[in-house]
Amino acid sequence: MTDLPGATQSPPAEPGEVTEPTVPGHRPPPPGPEPAAGPTPAPRPTPEAGLAPGLASTAGPAPESAPAPALEPGAGPAPESAPEAGPAPGPAPEPPSAPAAVETAPPEKVDSDSGRGAYFSNRFLARAALLTALLTAAGALLGLVRDQTIAHLYGAGPGTDAFLVAWTVPEVASTLLIEDAMALILVPAFSLALARRAAREPLPAGSPPDGASGRDPVHALLRTTLPTLLLALSAGAVLLMLAAPWVVALLAPGLPDTQLAVDCTRLTATCAFSFGIAGYCSAALRAHGSFVPPAMIYVAYNIGIIATMLILSDRLGVRAAAAGVAVGGCLMVLVQAPVVLRRLRERRATAERTAPEPSGEQPGGAGRPLVALGLLAPVIVFALTRQSQVLIERFLAAPLPAGAISHLNYAQKVAQMPMVLSLMLCTVTFPVVARAMAAGDTDRARRRVERDLALAGVIVLVGAATVVACAPQIIEILFQRGAFDRADTAATAAVMRVYALGLLGHTLVGALVRCYFSAARPLWFPALAMLLGLALTTAGGALLVGTWGVLGIAAGNALGITVTAVLLLHGVARHSVPVRVRHMTGGLVKLSAAAAAATGAGWLCGALIPAPLPGAAVACLVVAAVFLVIARAVQAPEIDSLVRSVTGRFANVR
């Protein structure tokens, strides 16, 4: 990685880890007046001297310690403490302004541990999001290989049915313990601990290292949460193993080989422990600014399942696939453990130790476990309600002709890829928003959230337009072989087009729920909105399935999630981050209009070419071009900044 101008080198990082160079000047400055452009503010108290703008623990506005960089495109007015236009009096500008001038938006705060940079630059966030997306795509590809391996080794008989019943355990566990619940609770918790660590007054060098006296907020958070979590996860895994016969009877009454399903369920129950530890490590690493190891977990997970099946299939049969879930869960932890341990053992470059906070609050927040417990109920209800959409769809599709559930499953897996890619940026920036909310800097959080929503909207709407425009070509290329015939392709493509209507809603729900829980406060509004959306999904699907069949189920899904997204968008300013709702709604409407026009153009061009691969390629290019032209014409948000970024990179290549 090329160092930014004037930046010093960060400590050695783990292989493949995304790190940010150290920006000079992020340490607490020596006492004395700061250079100012305009009236000189009063000196800041010592405990806040080393904080980035907006991260002071005391109430009220605080002056900047360095000139603020340029605002993001489409962002609101600059902070009051930013320097006024025109030449600043005095000698040459301070060093921190040099790297910041390269960026087009205010960089985001990073903890100062181990001499890391004081900010997440937009370049760093973009690089982290790109690597996260690539590793997520690799994990999804390996998941496809895993499914093909299961089909090759075990076919579609009763053994596979027994394993798929047991597969429900890791499906639910991944949602609760990795993707939604654990991240929504622990990323804000670690972000708050890091903000408190940054706000503490440094003591002279030579003092005992951090954590020696139990005063470091991050170490205190670990001591108060990790032992309890280990005990709860162990108990849950053992209880699930013991209750496996009743779990199988509840999930699949009348299954031919019940004992095989029980055996597989007991093997997959181990993921209740391993997934929880993996989710804990992922949340801690993301809060510290390390995004590659958490993105590698599904690569390791699927490799473990595939390897275990290939090695033990002859001896264990389909039980080898269930054993692979246990092995893959352990690999999820192992790919993150070295980085987590290294981060916990890091010392500040100046060997400083932090003192207790002036307010007398206990380090790490003795109330942190109470906050986490208060968050558990609404977060778990939200996550389970969202996961229940799939169960409702399968329940409604069960009485339909054979193949209906398969068409729903294939269509959903393909259609959700644009949503998954669009949420990569929000996953990377979630710690940024949580840290800003922990410090009370709602303006920085608002700018970050508004930009994330706009960029995620661009990605998912272009993807949705592509899915609708060339759905038959995509399904034919991916699945039409063997027993999957042309009729299956047509049915799956039709379902996928209806599913695509709700992709923007799915993306907004995934992005906005992070805002609601970023402040680590127990909020029931997202769970209630999700419950209402699930009710609409159920009612709409039940009413439409009689007329439209499987298409009615997909339409109910799109209706329910869209209503949920509207509720969350209009409630976020009141309950969480003060997003400009009218501004964001107008921008999303403009992007949707551009996507609608691009869909029609791509559909027409794809239909003119009979071969699926060339037709899909041409349709994709037409969709992207038409979307870009119309979005720029209507001045949709973030389009100009994306164009400048791409053209700038091509100019640098030349």
Rosetta blueprint (number, residue, H / E / L):
1 M L
2 T L
3 D L
4 L L
5 P L
6 G L
7 A L
8 T E
9 Q L
10 S L
11 P L
12 P L
13 A L
14 E L
15 P L
16 G L
17 E L
18 V L
19 T L
20 E L
21 P L
22 T E
23 V L
24 P L
25 G L
26 H L
27 R L
28 P L
29 P L
30 P L
31 P L
32 G L
33 P L
34 E L
35 P L
36 A L
37 A L
38 G L
39 P L
40 T L
41 P L
42 A L
43 P L
44 R L
45 P L
46 T H
47 P H
48 E H
49 A L
50 G L
51 L L
52 A L
53 P L
54 G L
55 L L
56 A L
57 S L
58 T L
59 A L
60 G L
61 P L
62 A L
63 P L
64 E L
65 S L
66 A L
67 P L
68 A L
69 P L
70 A L
71 L L
72 E L
73 P L
74 G L
75 A L
76 G L
77 P L
78 A L
79 P L
80 E L
81 S L
82 A L
83 P L
84 E L
85 A L
86 G L
87 P L
88 A L
89 P L
90 G L
91 P L
92 A L
93 P L
94 E L
95 P L
96 P L
97 S H
98 A H
99 P H
100 A H
101 A L
102 V L
103 E L
104 T L
105 A L
106 P L
107 P L
108 E E
109 K E
110 V L
111 D L
112 S L
113 D H
114 S H
115 G H
116 R L
117 G L
118 A L
119 Y E
120 F E
121 S L
122 N H
123 R H
124 F H
125 L H
126 A H
127 R H
128 A H
129 A H
130 L H
131 L H
132 T H
133 A H
134 L H
135 L H
136 T H
137 A H
138 A H
139 G H
140 A H
141 L H
142 L H
143 G H
144 L H
145 V H
146 R H
147 D H
148 Q H
149 T H
150 I H
151 A H
152 H H
153 L H
154 Y H
155 G L
156 A L
157 G L
158 P H
159 G H
160 T H
161 D H
162 A H
163 F H
164 L H
165 V H
166 A H
167 W L
168 T H
169 V H
170 P H
171 E H
172 V H
173 A H
174 S H
175 T H
176 L H
177 L H
178 I H
179 E H
180 D L
181 A H
182 M H
183 A H
184 L H
185 I H
186 L H
187 V H
188 P H
189 A H
190 F H
191 S H
192 L H
193 A H
194 L H
195 A H
196 R H
197 R H
198 A H
199 A H
200 R L
201 E L
202 P E
203 L L
204 P L
205 A L
206 G L
207 S L
208 P L
209 P L
210 D L
211 G L
212 A L
213 S L
214 G L
215 R L
216 D L
217 P H
218 V H
219 H H
220 A H
221 L H
222 L H
223 R H
224 T H
225 T H
226 L H
227 P H
228 T H
229 L H
230 L H
231 L H
232 A H
233 L H
234 S H
235 A H
236 G H
237 A H
238 V H
239 L H
240 L H
241 M H
242 L H
243 A L
244 A H
245 P H
246 W H
247 V H
248 V H
249 A H
250 L H
251 L H
252 A L
253 P L
254 G L
255 L L
256 P L
257 D L
258 T H
259 Q H
260 L H
261 A H
262 V H
263 D H
264 C H
265 T H
266 R H
267 L H
268 T H
269 A L
270 T L
271 C H
272 A H
273 F H
274 S H
275 F H
276 G H
277 I H
278 A H
279 G H
280 Y H
281 C H
282 S H
283 A H
284 A H
285 L H
286 R H
287 A H
288 H L
289 G L
290 S L
291 F L
292 V H
293 P H
294 P H
295 A H
296 M L
297 I H
298 Y H
299 V H
300 A H
301 Y H
302 N H
303 I H
304 G H
305 I H
306 I H
307 A H
308 T H
309 M H
310 L H
311 I H
312 L H
313 S H
314 D H
315 R H
316 L H
317 G L
318 V L
319 R H
320 A H
321 A H
322 A H
323 A H
324 G H
325 V H
326 A H
327 V H
328 G H
329 G H
330 C H
331 L H
332 M H
333 V H
334 L H
335 V L
336 Q L
337 A H
338 P H
339 V H
340 V H
341 L H
342 R H
343 R H
344 L H
345 R H
346 E L
347 R L
348 R L
349 A L
350 T L
351 A L
352 E L
353 R L
354 T E
355 A L
356 P L
357 E L
358 P L
359 S L
360 G L
361 E L
362 Q L
363 P L
364 G L
365 G L
366 A L
367 G L
368 R H
369 P H
370 L H
371 V H
372 A H
373 L H
374 G H
375 L H
376 L H
377 A H
378 P H
379 V H
380 I H
381 V H
382 F H
383 A H
384 L H
385 T H
386 R H
387 Q H
388 S H
389 Q H
390 V H
391 L H
392 I H
393 E H
394 R H
395 F H
396 L H
397 A H
398 A L
399 P L
400 L L
401 P L
402 A L
403 G L
404 A H
405 I H
406 S H
407 H H
408 L H
409 N H
410 Y H
411 A H
412 Q H
413 K H
414 V H
415 A H
416 Q L
417 M H
418 P H
419 M H
420 V H
421 L H
422 S H
423 L H
424 M H
425 L H
426 C H
427 T H
428 V H
429 T H
430 F H
431 P H
432 V H
433 V H
434 A H
435 R H
436 A H
437 M H
438 A H
439 A L
440 G L
441 D L
442 T H
443 D H
444 R H
445 A H
446 R H
447 R H
448 R H
449 V H
450 E H
451 R H
452 D H
453 L H
454 A H
455 L H
456 A H
457 G H
458 V H
459 I H
460 V H
461 L H
462 V H
463 G H
464 A H
465 A H
466 T H
467 V H
468 V H
469 A H
470 C L
471 A H
472 P H
473 Q H
474 I H
475 I H
476 E H
477 I H
478 L H
479 F H
480 Q L
481 R L
482 G L
483 A L
484 F L
485 D L
486 R H
487 A H
488 D H
489 T H
490 A H
491 A H
492 T H
493 A H
494 A H
495 V H
496 M H
497 R H
498 V H
499 Y H
500 A H
501 L L
502 G L
503 L H
504 L H
505 G H
506 H H
507 T H
508 L H
509 V H
510 G H
511 A H
512 L H
513 V H
514 R H
515 C H
516 Y H
517 F H
518 S L
519 A L
520 A L
521 R L
522 P L
523 L L
524 W L
525 F H
526 P H
527 A H
528 L H
529 A H
530 M H
531 L H
532 L H
533 G H
534 L H
535 A H
536 L H
537 T H
538 T H
539 A H
540 G H
541 G H
542 A H
543 L H
544 L H
545 V H
546 G H
547 T H
548 W H
549 G L
550 V H
551 L H
552 G H
553 I H
554 A H
555 A H
556 G H
557 N H
558 A H
559 L H
560 G H
561 I H
562 T H
563 V H
564 T H
565 A H
566 V H
567 L H
568 L H
569 L H
570 H H
571 G H
572 V H
573 A H
574 R H
575 H H
576 S L
577 V L
578 P L
579 V L
580 R L
581 V H
582 R H
583 H H
584 M H
585 T H
586 G H
587 G H
588 L H
589 V H
590 K H
591 L H
592 S H
593 A H
594 A H
595 A H
596 A H
597 A H
598 A H
599 T H
600 G H
601 A H
602 G H
603 W H
604 L H
605 C H
606 G H
607 A H
608 L L
609 I L
610 P L
611 A L
612 P H
613 L H
614 P H
615 G H
616 A H
617 A H
618 V H
619 A H
620 C H
621 L H
622 V H
623 V H
624 A H
625 A H
626 V H
627 F H
628 L H
629 V H
630 I H
631 A H
632 R H
633 A H
634 V L
635 Q L
636 A L
637 P L
638 E L
639 I H
640 D H
641 S H
642 L H
643 V H
644 R H
645 S H
646 V H
647 T H
648 G H
649 R H
650 F H
651 A H
652 N H
653 V H
654 R L
